[in-house]
Every structure is written in structure tokens, then in C-alpha cells.
Amino acid sequence: MNEGEIEKAVKAFWKARSAGTQSDSHPKAFLDLIAADLRRAGWTEVRTKADGDASIRVGGYFRPTKAWDVVCWSRDKPRIAIELKTQADSYGDNENNRYEEALGNALDLRAKYGREVGLGFLFIICEEETSLRVTRQRVPDVDAVFAESSHVSRRMIFARRIVEYKLDDWPLYDAAAVLVIKRDGTFYHPEDKDLGLLGFAAAVTKGRKPV
């Protein structure tokens, strides 16, 4: 993908929201970009929500199945699973829910497949006054990294840590990215280039090839 394609995806996202379409359809353009990158890398059995719920359902360890947003299959086995979350309002109300879902999904798949599946997580968040506002943490044992943090900066901290954290010497996620969008259609990537969307597909598939 390139910057121009991302710009078109951002505009498509806002257009879908303004049209009042179902929330599942809002991030479709972003999923299509990721799927296209995966296909260019040689993955042929790439499935997204547009291909139907059954095509993106992967078996779990703690629960029967989970529908991911993008799944690459090979010989009837999942090889890549990617989750995408978008947030353009109610930042505080849903913040912990987003984190808990992402952590639980990764643990469930790692417990069943270990390193057999490459895991990726993408967070798209809107930058505006409420998401940039610093929120004070009112407990005594908060990690210092969260001091003076905002909703936007905490998404980046989360993305970095889910890649750095090891579970039995495996990263919880193989790759994570954050894209910050604005209501005028512009966007930007984190300063940490490892969290950028442009290299996301390559990072999640690193060391893995379709078979």
C-alpha cells in the first residue's frame, strides 16, 4: 500500500460513517488494503469479512471459535490472523474493552496454535480534542509511562507493548500498528516507524511463507 491508498481508505471510512451504514462496514477499505498487501506477498487464501463470517473464523483454546478481521489460510489451517479496531468517539467508555479484547484474542490463539499463526493488531483512532486530552490516572501504582498520557498516546503504548511482551518466548502479537485519522480526511503515522501501517503486513508475515 502507499500513502495515496491510505488517504482513500480514510475518506471511505468517514463516508461510511456519515452514511449511517453498519459499523462492520466502516473499516472495509482498510481491511482491503491489508488483504492486497498480503496477496502481493504471495498469500492466495486471504479472507476478510466481505468473504463471509465462516471464512474468517478460527478455532480457539478457551472458546470454540473467534472471527478475526483478516485471515490467511494454507492447507485448511490459519497462518495469519489480524484484528482491526477503529474508534472515533466514546474514547474513555470503550478504551479498556478494546485492550481486553485484543489481549484475550491473542492469548486464545497462542494457546491453541503457538507460533504457527502470525498475529497482527491494527488500531485506527481519530485525533480530536477529546482523544488528545490528557487524563489523570487516579491510582497509586500506575506505570510511569501512562503519566500525562492521552487516548491517542495510550493506543501507541499499547501497540508497542503487545509486540514487546513475550508469552513463553513468543511475542503476544507479531506486529501492531496505529493510524491516527482526522475528521477532515487527513491522517498520520506514529513517530515510532515500527508501528506504521505501511510496513504492517510485512511485519506480521515476517519469517512465514505460504505453503
Summary of the structure (lengths in Angstrom):
residues: 211
radius of gyration: 16.8
end to end distance: 23.5
largest distance: 50.5
contacts: 627
relative contact order: 0.16
helix: 45%
strand: 24%
